[in-house]
Each structure stands twice: as structure tokens, then as C-alpha cells.
Amino acid sequence: MNWFEDAFRADYRRVYPHRDLDAARPEARWLAAQGLRGRVLDLCCGFGRHTLLLAESGLDVVGLDLSDELLLQARALPEFERWLAGRLVRGDARELPFRDQCFDGLVNLFSSFGYFGELGDGRVLSEVARVVRGGALVVLDLMNPSHVRANLRDESVREGDDFLLRERRSLLEGGRRVVKDVELVVGGEARRWREDVRLYELGEMTPRLADLGLDVRSVHGGFDGGIFDARAARMLIVAEKRRRSTRVGSD
């Protein structure tokens, strides 16, 4: 089993209870304010909290995630039947089960990029570009490498009412990858896995996106629209799919 299959299991919500609808509301409002419209793909949607809120805002949203356990947990969200029934799909971001140019927008949130190695990550971006139409808005929410390198905690331990979480972190390849060894103890039983995420600089992402017809429109340091600099915790890239140019006249 790949680490990203092992990490995002049903106990994810126990470990990260703060990642709930209340926390997602201002983030969904910010996303909608960027100009998302029409049919939108929430890529790597988890248990669908942003998918639900974007649907409530009037967007025609589809959520996709690889974790069937998290997708099943979406059924516990309020008004699931009204907003999400039939809108959640299990699939791999490297091979999206959608036809070309079928979305008017796409969001990929909470560092759900950088999991597959450079070739695999490139396939994800190619699929993103394939499934969105010209003029579509694409929002990628990545970790800010400078902030990670400056603030990485080597080890942390957190206890909940029914679990113990121990995390050990390190940087590899000159700070280009962040690795986290996780031990989760629930009811006396331990589960262990390693997370391994490639950190991409803005200077790497911009030309990669441009080569795929995705032009960076703005970059933000958080969902409050803050300035992106070395101190920003996040790197929120807002890009637009280039429309096909039409030539007038003849040579």
C-alpha cells in the first residue's frame, strides 16, 4: 500500500477534528470570491467539507478522492443527500475519470499535491489542464517551502480523548522533500506510516503550469488573501486556463 493510501483512513477525522465545516467556511467563501463558477472539481476532496460548502454557494461541484473510507464519511455531513449525493467519485488524480474540458473550475486544497514523485506530479497537472475549459479558474493550495524549512518541528506528540499521535519530521534532498513518520495509537493498537511530500517552489510551479496552458493570475499566503512571502504558511496559486487564440486574416 502506498503511503497516501495508508495515511488517509477513517481515523483521519479523529486525528484532525479541527478540519471541519466551521474551519472550511471562510476558505470556501474565499474560493468562491476568486471567481469560481459553473461546474467545479474539488480534486482530492477528502470527506467533502469544501465540496459541500461550495455546492451550497451555488456551484455545480464534483468531489474526487482516492480514499473510499473518507468518501464514506461524507455521508455524516449535514444535508448530504441534498448537496453531495451522487457528486463524490473515487479516483486517482493521475488519471481522472472525466472527459476533456468538462469543468469550469478546479480546486486542490490542503497540500494534496506532491505525493507521486516528479513524474507522477506532472501527470496530475496534465490531468488538471486536460479536464478544465479555456477560461477556467484553477486554485492549488500548496505548502510554502520556505516556511516549512524555517519552522519544521522535529517531533511532536499530541493526545486526544481516545488516541495518541506521535510525529517525527525531517527534510530530504536539500529541503525539497518533507518526510513525516507517524505513529497513531488508538485503543492500545498502533498504526504507523510515512508521509513523503515534494515541496515545490513558486518558480518551479509557474513554468510547469504555463507549459500546460495554465497562467498564474495571483499567489496568496493564505485563505485570508494575505501576502505570499517567505513567512507565509501556504502558497495559494490562482491560475487561469488559457483560451485558444484565434488568428485573424492570413499570412
C-alpha positions in Angstrom: 0.0 0.0 0.0 1.3 3.5 -0.9 1.7 5.9 2.0 -1.1 8.2 0.7 -3.4 5.2 0.7 -2.4 4.3 4.3 -2.4 7.8 5.7 -5.9 8.9 4.7 -8.0 6.4 6.5 -11.2 6.7 8.6 -9.3 7.8 11.7 -8.1 11.0 9.8 -11.0 12.9 11.3 -10.2 11.7 14.8 -6.7 13.0 14.5 -7.6 16.3 12.8 -11.0 17.2 14.3 -10.4 20.9 13.7 -10.5 20.3 9.9 -14.3 20.6 10.0 -17.1 22.6 8.3 -16.6 25.6 10.5 -13.0 25.9 9.6 -13.8 25.4 5.9 -16.5 28.1 5.7 -14.2 31.1 5.3 -12.0 29.1 3.0 -15.0 28.2 0.8 -16.1 31.9 0.8 -12.6 33.0 -0.3 -12.5 30.4 -3.1 -15.9 31.5 -4.4 -14.8 35.1 -4.3 -11.9 34.3 -6.6 -14.4 33.9 -9.4 -15.2 30.1 -9.4 -18.3 29.5 -11.5 -20.2 26.7 -13.1 -19.1 23.1 -12.8 -16.1 22.8 -10.4 -14.0 19.8 -9.5 -12.8 19.5 -5.8 -9.7 17.4 -6.5 -8.6 15.3 -3.5 -11.7 16.3 -1.6 -11.3 14.1 1.5 -14.6 13.7 3.2 -16.1 16.5 1.2 -16.3 19.5 3.6 -15.3 22.1 0.9 -17.3 20.2 -1.7 -20.4 20.6 0.4 -19.9 24.3 1.1 -19.1 25.2 -2.5 -22.2 23.4 -3.5 -24.2 25.4 -1.0 -22.8 28.6 -2.6 -24.4 27.7 -5.9 -21.6 25.9 -7.7 -22.1 22.6 -9.6 -19.4 20.7 -7.7 -18.0 17.2 -8.1 -15.6 15.8 -5.4 -12.9 13.2 -6.2 -10.7 11.4 -3.7 -8.7 8.1 -3.6 -9.8 7.2 -0.1 -13.0 5.3 0.0 -13.0 5.5 3.8 -13.1 9.3 3.8 -15.6 9.4 1.0 -17.9 7.2 3.0 -17.6 9.6 5.9 -19.1 12.3 3.8 -22.5 10.7 4.5 -22.3 12.1 8.0 -22.2 15.7 6.8 -25.3 17.8 7.2 -27.7 17.7 4.2 -25.5 15.2 2.4 -28.4 13.9 0.4 -29.3 17.5 -0.8 -25.8 18.7 -1.7 -23.5 15.7 -2.2 -25.4 12.6 -3.1 -24.1 11.4 -6.5 -21.4 14.0 -6.6 -18.5 12.2 -5.0 -16.2 9.9 -7.0 -13.4 7.6 -6.0 -10.5 8.0 -8.4 -6.8 8.7 -8.8 -5.6 12.3 -9.5 -3.1 11.0 -12.0 -5.9 9.5 -14.2 -9.1 11.5 -13.8 -12.3 9.7 -14.9 -13.7 12.7 -16.7 -13.8 13.8 -20.3 -11.7 16.7 -21.7 -12.7 20.3 -20.8 -15.7 19.4 -18.8 -15.1 21.7 -15.8 -15.3 25.5 -15.5 -13.0 25.4 -12.4 -10.9 23.2 -10.2 -9.6 23.4 -6.6 -6.9 21.2 -5.0 -6.7 22.0 -1.3 -4.6 21.4 1.8 -1.3 20.2 0.4 -2.8 17.4 -1.6 -0.1 17.8 -4.3 3.5 16.4 -4.4 2.7 12.8 -3.4 3.7 10.9 -6.6 7.3 11.9 -7.4 8.0 14.5 -10.1 6.7 12.3 -13.0 3.5 11.5 -11.2 3.0 15.0 -10.0 3.5 16.1 -13.6 0.7 13.7 -14.6 -1.6 15.3 -12.1 -1.0 18.7 -13.5 -1.5 17.4 -17.0 -4.8 15.9 -16.0 -5.9 19.2 -14.3 -5.2 21.0 -17.5 -7.0 18.4 -19.6 -10.3 18.4 -17.7 -10.8 22.2 -17.5 -12.1 24.5 -20.2 -10.5 27.7 -21.5 -11.0 30.5 -19.1 -11.4 28.0 -16.1 -10.0 29.0 -12.7 -7.6 26.6 -11.1 -6.7 27.0 -7.4 -3.8 25.0 -6.0 -3.1 25.1 -2.2 0.5 24.1 -1.5 2.9 24.2 1.4 5.3 27.2 1.2 8.8 25.5 1.1 10.5 28.5 2.8 8.1 28.4 5.7 8.3 24.6 6.1 12.1 24.7 6.2 12.2 27.6 8.7 9.6 26.2 11.1 9.8 22.4 10.9 9.4 20.8 14.3 11.5 17.6 14.6 9.0 15.8 16.8 5.6 16.4 18.3 3.2 14.4 20.5 -0.5 15.0 20.8 -3.1 13.2 22.9 -6.8 13.1 22.4 -9.5 11.5 24.4 -9.0 8.2 22.7 -5.7 8.4 20.8 -2.0 9.3 21.0 -0.3 10.8 17.9 3.4 10.9 17.6 5.1 12.6 14.6 8.7 12.8 13.6 9.7 15.1 10.7 12.7 15.6 8.6 13.8 17.2 5.3 15.5 15.3 2.5 17.1 16.3 -0.8 18.3 19.6 0.4 14.9 20.6 1.7 13.0 19.7 -1.4 11.0 16.9 0.4 9.5 16.8 3.8 9.0 13.4 5.4 6.9 12.7 8.4 6.9 9.4 10.3 3.6 9.0 12.1 2.5 6.7 14.9 -1.2 6.6 15.8 -2.2 4.6 18.9 -5.9 4.0 19.3 -7.3 1.6 22.0 -3.8 0.3 22.6 -3.2 -0.6 19.0 -0.6 1.3 17.0 -0.7 2.1 13.3 2.4 3.6 11.6 3.0 5.2 8.2 5.4 7.6 6.5 4.3 10.7 4.6 6.6 11.9 1.9 5.7 15.2 0.1 7.7 17.0 -2.6 7.9 20.7 -1.9 7.6 22.9 -5.0 8.8 26.4 -5.2 6.7 29.0 -7.0 9.5 29.4 -9.5 9.1 25.7 -10.4 5.3 25.7 -10.5 4.8 28.8 -12.7 6.6 27.4 -15.8 5.1 23.9 -15.3 1.6 25.4 -15.3 2.3 27.7 -18.2 3.5 24.8 -20.3 0.1 23.3 -19.8 -1.8 26.4 -20.7 -2.4 27.5 -17.1 -1.3 31.0 -16.4 -0.7 32.1 -12.8 -3.0 35.0 -12.1 -2.2 35.6 -8.4 -0.5 34.0 -5.4 -1.6 34.3 -1.8 -0.1 33.4 1.5 -3.4 32.1 3.0 -7.1 31.9 2.7 -7.3 35.4 4.1 -5.7 36.7 0.9 -2.5 37.5 2.8 0.7 38.4 1.0 2.8 35.5 -0.2 6.4 35.7 1.0 8.9 33.5 2.8 6.9 33.8 6.1 3.6 32.7 4.6 2.4 29.3 5.8 0.8 28.5 2.5 1.2 29.0 -1.2 -2.2 29.5 -2.8 -1.8 29.7 -6.6 -4.7 31.0 -8.6 -4.3 30.2 -12.3 -6.5 30.5 -15.4 -6.7 28.1 -18.3 -5.5 29.8 -21.4 -8.2 30.2 -24.1 -7.3 29.1 -27.6 -6.2 32.0 -29.6 -7.8 32.6 -33.0 -5.8 34.2 -35.8 -7.5 36.8 -37.9 -6.5 37.3 -41.5 -3.9 35.4 -43.5 -0.2 35.3 -43.9 
